[in-house]
């Protein structure tokens, strides 16, 4: 008995669905790491400006 093409694709679909949460988690973790790095850079720049007194230049008059 010959299976239709859509039925042959079911094992691949099942594997993709099984791996999807792991792949989604990997992307989310990488994105979170980038966001954390950017926030850390912003924080360190703000701290450097504040300690040097240049932060008042960024304030609106």
Phi and psi restraints in degrees (range 20) as a CNS / XPLOR table:
assign (resid 1 and name C) (resid 2 and name N)
       (resid 2 and name CA) (resid 2 and name C) 1.0 -95.1 20.0 2
assign (resid 2 and name N) (resid 2 and name CA)
       (resid 2 and name C) (resid 3 and name N) 1.0 127.1 20.0 2
assign (resid 2 and name C) (resid 3 and name N)
       (resid 3 and name CA) (resid 3 and name C) 1.0 -83.6 20.0 2
assign (resid 3 and name N) (resid 3 and name CA)
       (resid 3 and name C) (resid 4 and name N) 1.0 146.5 20.0 2
assign (resid 3 and name C) (resid 4 and name N)
       (resid 4 and name CA) (resid 4 and name C) 1.0 -65.0 20.0 2
assign (resid 4 and name N) (resid 4 and name CA)
       (resid 4 and name C) (resid 5 and name N) 1.0 158.4 20.0 2
assign (resid 4 and name C) (resid 5 and name N)
       (resid 5 and name CA) (resid 5 and name C) 1.0 -57.5 20.0 2
assign (resid 5 and name N) (resid 5 and name CA)
       (resid 5 and name C) (resid 6 and name N) 1.0 -37.2 20.0 2
assign (resid 5 and name C) (resid 6 and name N)
       (resid 6 and name CA) (resid 6 and name C) 1.0 -64.9 20.0 2
assign (resid 6 and name N) (resid 6 and name CA)
       (resid 6 and name C) (resid 7 and name N) 1.0 -34.6 20.0 2
assign (resid 6 and name C) (resid 7 and name N)
       (resid 7 and name CA) (resid 7 and name C) 1.0 -71.8 20.0 2
assign (resid 7 and name N) (resid 7 and name CA)
       (resid 7 and name C) (resid 8 and name N) 1.0 -33.3 20.0 2
assign (resid 7 and name C) (resid 8 and name N)
       (resid 8 and name CA) (resid 8 and name C) 1.0 -67.4 20.0 2
assign (resid 8 and name N) (resid 8 and name CA)
       (resid 8 and name C) (resid 9 and name N) 1.0 -27.6 20.0 2
assign (resid 8 and name C) (resid 9 and name N)
       (resid 9 and name CA) (resid 9 and name C) 1.0 -80.6 20.0 2
assign (resid 9 and name N) (resid 9 and name CA)
       (resid 9 and name C) (resid 10 and name N) 1.0 -11.0 20.0 2
assign (resid 9 and name C) (resid 10 and name N)
       (resid 10 and name CA) (resid 10 and name C) 1.0 -58.5 20.0 2
assign (resid 10 and name N) (resid 10 and name CA)
       (resid 10 and name C) (resid 11 and name N) 1.0 -43.6 20.0 2
assign (resid 10 and name C) (resid 11 and name N)
       (resid 11 and name CA) (resid 11 and name C) 1.0 -61.2 20.0 2
assign (resid 11 and name N) (resid 11 and name CA)
       (resid 11 and name C) (resid 12 and name N) 1.0 -38.5 20.0 2
assign (resid 11 and name C) (resid 12 and name N)
       (resid 12 and name CA) (resid 12 and name C) 1.0 -66.3 20.0 2
assign (resid 12 and name N) (resid 12 and name CA)
       (resid 12 and name C) (resid 13 and name N) 1.0 -39.9 20.0 2
assign (resid 12 and name C) (resid 13 and name N)
       (resid 13 and name CA) (resid 13 and name C) 1.0 -64.4 20.0 2
assign (resid 13 and name N) (resid 13 and name CA)
       (resid 13 and name C) (resid 14 and name N) 1.0 -43.5 20.0 2
assign (resid 13 and name C) (resid 14 and name N)
       (resid 14 and name CA) (resid 14 and name C) 1.0 -61.8 20.0 2
assign (resid 14 and name N) (resid 14 and name CA)
       (resid 14 and name C) (resid 15 and name N) 1.0 -41.0 20.0 2
assign (resid 14 and name C) (resid 15 and name N)
       (resid 15 and name CA) (resid 15 and name C) 1.0 -65.8 20.0 2
assign (resid 15 and name N) (resid 15 and name CA)
       (resid 15 and name C) (resid 16 and name N) 1.0 -42.5 20.0 2
assign (resid 15 and name C) (resid 16 and name N)
       (resid 16 and name CA) (resid 16 and name C) 1.0 -63.8 20.0 2
assign (resid 16 and name N) (resid 16 and name CA)
       (resid 16 and name C) (resid 17 and name N) 1.0 -41.7 20.0 2
assign (resid 16 and name C) (resid 17 and name N)
       (resid 17 and name CA) (resid 17 and name C) 1.0 -67.2 20.0 2
assign (resid 17 and name N) (resid 17 and name CA)
       (resid 17 and name C) (resid 18 and name N) 1.0 -34.7 20.0 2
assign (resid 17 and name C) (resid 18 and name N)
       (resid 18 and name CA) (resid 18 and name C) 1.0 -67.4 20.0 2
assign (resid 18 and name N) (resid 18 and name CA)
       (resid 18 and name C) (resid 19 and name N) 1.0 -39.4 20.0 2
assign (resid 18 and name C) (resid 19 and name N)
       (resid 19 and name CA) (resid 19 and name C) 1.0 -83.2 20.0 2
assign (resid 19 and name N) (resid 19 and name CA)
       (resid 19 and name C) (resid 20 and name N) 1.0 -13.9 20.0 2
assign (resid 19 and name C) (resid 20 and name N)
       (resid 20 and name CA) (resid 20 and name C) 1.0 -59.4 20.0 2
assign (resid 20 and name N) (resid 20 and name CA)
       (resid 20 and name C) (resid 21 and name N) 1.0 -48.4 20.0 2
assign (resid 20 and name C) (resid 21 and name N)
       (resid 21 and name CA) (resid 21 and name C) 1.0 -59.6 20.0 2
assign (resid 21 and name N) (resid 21 and name CA)
       (resid 21 and name C) (resid 22 and name N) 1.0 -37.8 20.0 2
assign (resid 21 and name C) (resid 22 and name N)
       (resid 22 and name CA) (resid 22 and name C) 1.0 -65.1 20.0 2
assign (resid 22 and name N) (resid 22 and name CA)
       (resid 22 and name C) (resid 23 and name N) 1.0 -44.3 20.0 2
assign (resid 22 and name C) (resid 23 and name N)
       (resid 23 and name CA) (resid 23 and name C) 1.0 -64.6 20.0 2
assign (resid 23 and name N) (resid 23 and name CA)
       (resid 23 and name C) (resid 24 and name N) 1.0 -41.2 20.0 2
assign (resid 23 and name C) (resid 24 and name N)
       (resid 24 and name CA) (resid 24 and name C) 1.0 -63.1 20.0 2
assign (resid 24 and name N) (resid 24 and name CA)
       (resid 24 and name C) (resid 25 and name N) 1.0 -41.7 20.0 2
assign (resid 24 and name C) (resid 25 and name N)
       (resid 25 and name CA) (resid 25 and name C) 1.0 -63.7 20.0 2
assign (resid 25 and name N) (resid 25 and name CA)
       (resid 25 and name C) (resid 26 and name N) 1.0 -41.4 20.0 2
assign (resid 25 and name C) (resid 26 and name N)
       (resid 26 and name CA) (resid 26 and name C) 1.0 -61.8 20.0 2
assign (resid 26 and name N) (resid 26 and name CA)
       (resid 26 and name C) (resid 27 and name N) 1.0 -42.1 20.0 2
assign (resid 26 and name C) (resid 27 and name N)
       (resid 27 and name CA) (resid 27 and name C) 1.0 -66.3 20.0 2
assign (resid 27 and name N) (resid 27 and name CA)
       (resid 27 and name C) (resid 28 and name N) 1.0 -45.2 20.0 2
assign (resid 27 and name C) (resid 28 and name N)
       (resid 28 and name CA) (resid 28 and name C) 1.0 -62.6 20.0 2
assign (resid 28 and name N) (resid 28 and name CA)
       (resid 28 and name C) (resid 29 and name N) 1.0 -41.0 20.0 2
assign (resid 28 and name C) (resid 29 and name N)
       (resid 29 and name CA) (resid 29 and name C) 1.0 -64.9 20.0 2
assign (resid 29 and name N) (resid 29 and name CA)
       (resid 29 and name C) (resid 30 and name N) 1.0 -41.8 20.0 2
assign (resid 29 and name C) (resid 30 and name N)
       (resid 30 and name CA) (resid 30 and name C) 1.0 -65.2 20.0 2
assign (resid 30 and name N) (resid 30 and name CA)
       (resid 30 and name C) (resid 31 and name N) 1.0 -41.4 20.0 2
assign (resid 30 and name C) (resid 31 and name N)
       (resid 31 and name CA) (resid 31 and name C) 1.0 -64.7 20.0 2
assign (resid 31 and name N) (resid 31 and name CA)
       (resid 31 and name C) (resid 32 and name N) 1.0 -41.7 20.0 2
assign (resid 31 and name C) (resid 32 and name N)
       (resid 32 and name CA) (resid 32 and name C) 1.0 -62.6 20.0 2
assign (resid 32 and name N) (resid 32 and name CA)
       (resid 32 and name C) (resid 33 and name N) 1.0 -40.5 20.0 2
assign (resid 32 and name C) (resid 33 and name N)
       (resid 33 and name CA) (resid 33 and name C) 1.0 -63.1 20.0 2
assign (resid 33 and name N) (resid 33 and name CA)
       (resid 33 and name C) (resid 34 and name N) 1.0 -40.3 20.0 2
assign (resid 33 and name C) (resid 34 and name N)
       (resid 34 and name CA) (resid 34 and name C) 1.0 -64.4 20.0 2
assign (resid 34 and name N) (resid 34 and name CA)
       (resid 34 and name C) (resid 35 and name N) 1.0 -43.0 20.0 2
assign (resid 34 and name C) (resid 35 and name N)
       (resid 35 and name CA) (resid 35 and name C) 1.0 -63.0 20.0 2
assign (resid 35 and name N) (resid 35 and name CA)
       (resid 35 and name C) (resid 36 and name N) 1.0 -43.6 20.0 2
assign (resid 35 and name C) (resid 36 and name N)
       (resid 36 and name CA) (resid 36 and name C) 1.0 -62.7 20.0 2
assign (resid 36 and name N) (resid 36 and name CA)
       (resid 36 and name C) (resid 37 and name N) 1.0 -41.4 20.0 2
assign (resid 36 and name C) (resid 37 and name N)
       (resid 37 and name CA) (resid 37 and name C) 1.0 -63.3 20.0 2
assign (resid 37 and name N) (resid 37 and name CA)
       (resid 37 and name C) (resid 38 and name N) 1.0 -42.3 20.0 2
assign (resid 37 and name C) (resid 38 and name N)
       (resid 38 and name CA) (resid 38 and name C) 1.0 -64.2 20.0 2
assign (resid 38 and name N) (resid 38 and name CA)
       (resid 38 and name C) (resid 39 and name N) 1.0 -44.4 20.0 2
assign (resid 38 and name C) (resid 39 and name N)
       (resid 39 and name CA) (resid 39 and name C) 1.0 -62.5 20.0 2
assign (resid 39 and name N) (resid 39 and name CA)
       (resid 39 and name C) (resid 40 and name N) 1.0 -37.9 20.0 2
assign (resid 39 and name C) (resid 40 and name N)
       (resid 40 and name CA) (resid 40 and name C) 1.0 -66.0 20.0 2
assign (resid 40 and name N) (resid 40 and name CA)
       (resid 40 and name C) (resid 41 and name N) 1.0 -40.6 20.0 2
assign (resid 40 and name C) (resid 41 and name N)
       (resid 41 and name CA) (resid 41 and name C) 1.0 -64.1 20.0 2
assign (resid 41 and name N) (resid 41 and name CA)
       (resid 41 and name C) (resid 42 and name N) 1.0 -42.9 20.0 2
assign (resid 41 and name C) (resid 42 and name N)
       (resid 42 and name CA) (resid 42 and name C) 1.0 -62.2 20.0 2
assign (resid 42 and name N) (resid 42 and name CA)
       (resid 42 and name C) (resid 43 and name N) 1.0 -43.2 20.0 2
assign (resid 42 and name C) (resid 43 and name N)
       (resid 43 and name CA) (resid 43 and name C) 1.0 -63.1 20.0 2
assign (resid 43 and name N) (resid 43 and name CA)
       (resid 43 and name C) (resid 44 and name N) 1.0 -42.7 20.0 2
assign (resid 43 and name C) (resid 44 and name N)
       (resid 44 and name CA) (resid 44 and name C) 1.0 -70.2 20.0 2
assign (resid 44 and name N) (resid 44 and name CA)
       (resid 44 and name C) (resid 45 and name N) 1.0 -34.8 20.0 2
assign (resid 44 and name C) (resid 45 and name N)
       (resid 45 and name CA) (resid 45 and name C) 1.0 -66.9 20.0 2
assign (resid 45 and name N) (resid 45 and name CA)
       (resid 45 and name C) (resid 46 and name N) 1.0 -42.7 20.0 2
assign (resid 45 and name C) (resid 46 and name N)
       (resid 46 and name CA) (resid 46 and name C) 1.0 -62.5 20.0 2
assign (resid 46 and name N) (resid 46 and name CA)
       (resid 46 and name C) (resid 47 and name N) 1.0 -40.6 20.0 2
assign (resid 46 and name C) (resid 47 and name N)
       (resid 47 and name CA) (resid 47 and name C) 1.0 -65.6 20.0 2
assign (resid 47 and name N) (resid 47 and name CA)
       (resid 47 and name C) (resid 48 and name N) 1.0 -40.8 20.0 2
assign (resid 47 and name C) (resid 48 and name N)
       (resid 48 and name CA) (resid 48 and name C) 1.0 -65.6 20.0 2
assign (resid 48 and name N) (resid 48 and name CA)
       (resid 48 and name C) (resid 49 and name N) 1.0 -43.0 20.0 2
assign (resid 48 and name C) (resid 49 and name N)
       (resid 49 and name CA) (resid 49 and name C) 1.0 -65.2 20.0 2
assign (resid 49 and name N) (resid 49 and name CA)
       (resid 49 and name C) (resid 50 and name N) 1.0 -40.3 20.0 2
assign (resid 49 and name C) (resid 50 and name N)
       (resid 50 and name CA) (resid 50 and name C) 1.0 -65.5 20.0 2
assign (resid 50 and name N) (resid 50 and name CA)
       (resid 50 and name C) (resid 51 and name N) 1.0 -42.3 20.0 2
assign (resid 50 and name C) (resid 51 and name N)
       (resid 51 and name CA) (resid 51 and name C) 1.0 -72.0 20.0 2
assign (resid 51 and name N) (resid 51 and name CA)
       (resid 51 and name C) (resid 52 and name N) 1.0 -27.4 20.0 2
assign (resid 51 and name C) (resid 52 and name N)
       (resid 52 and name CA) (resid 52 and name C) 1.0 -87.8 20.0 2
assign (resid 52 and name N) (resid 52 and name CA)
       (resid 52 and name C) (resid 53 and name N) 1.0 -8.2 20.0 2
assign (resid 52 and name C) (resid 53 and name N)
       (resid 53 and name CA) (resid 53 and name C) 1.0 86.0 20.0 2
assign (resid 53 and name N) (resid 53 and name CA)
       (resid 53 and name C) (resid 54 and name N) 1.0 0.7 20.0 2
assign (resid 53 and name C) (resid 54 and name N)
       (resid 54 and name CA) (resid 54 and name C) 1.0 -80.8 20.0 2
assign (resid 54 and name N) (resid 54 and name CA)
       (resid 54 and name C) (resid 55 and name N) 1.0 -6.5 20.0 2
assign (resid 54 and name C) (resid 55 and name N)
       (resid 55 and name CA) (resid 55 and name C) 1.0 -65.1 20.0 2
assign (resid 55 and name N) (resid 55 and name CA)
       (resid 55 and name C) (resid 56 and name N) 1.0 -31.1 20.0 2
assign (resid 55 and name C) (resid 56 and name N)
       (resid 56 and name CA) (resid 56 and name C) 1.0 -65.6 20.0 2
assign (resid 56 and name N) (resid 56 and name CA)
       (resid 56 and name C) (resid 57 and name N) 1.0 -20.6 20.0 2
assign (resid 56 and name C) (resid 57 and name N)
       (resid 57 and name CA) (resid 57 and name C) 1.0 -69.1 20.0 2
assign (resid 57 and name N) (resid 57 and name CA)
       (resid 57 and name C) (resid 58 and name N) 1.0 -24.8 20.0 2
assign (resid 57 and name C) (resid 58 and name N)
       (resid 58 and name CA) (resid 58 and name C) 1.0 -85.4 20.0 2
assign (resid 58 and name N) (resid 58 and name CA)
       (resid 58 and name C) (resid 59 and name N) 1.0 -12.6 20.0 2
assign (resid 58 and name C) (resid 59 and name N)
       (resid 59 and name CA) (resid 59 and name C) 1.0 -78.4 20.0 2
assign (resid 59 and name N) (resid 59 and name CA)
       (resid 59 and name C) (resid 60 and name N) 1.0 148.8 20.0 2
assign (resid 59 and name C) (resid 60 and name N)
       (resid 60 and name CA) (resid 60 and name C) 1.0 -73.3 20.0 2
assign (resid 60 and name N) (resid 60 and name CA)
       (resid 60 and name C) (resid 61 and name N) 1.0 147.1 20.0 2
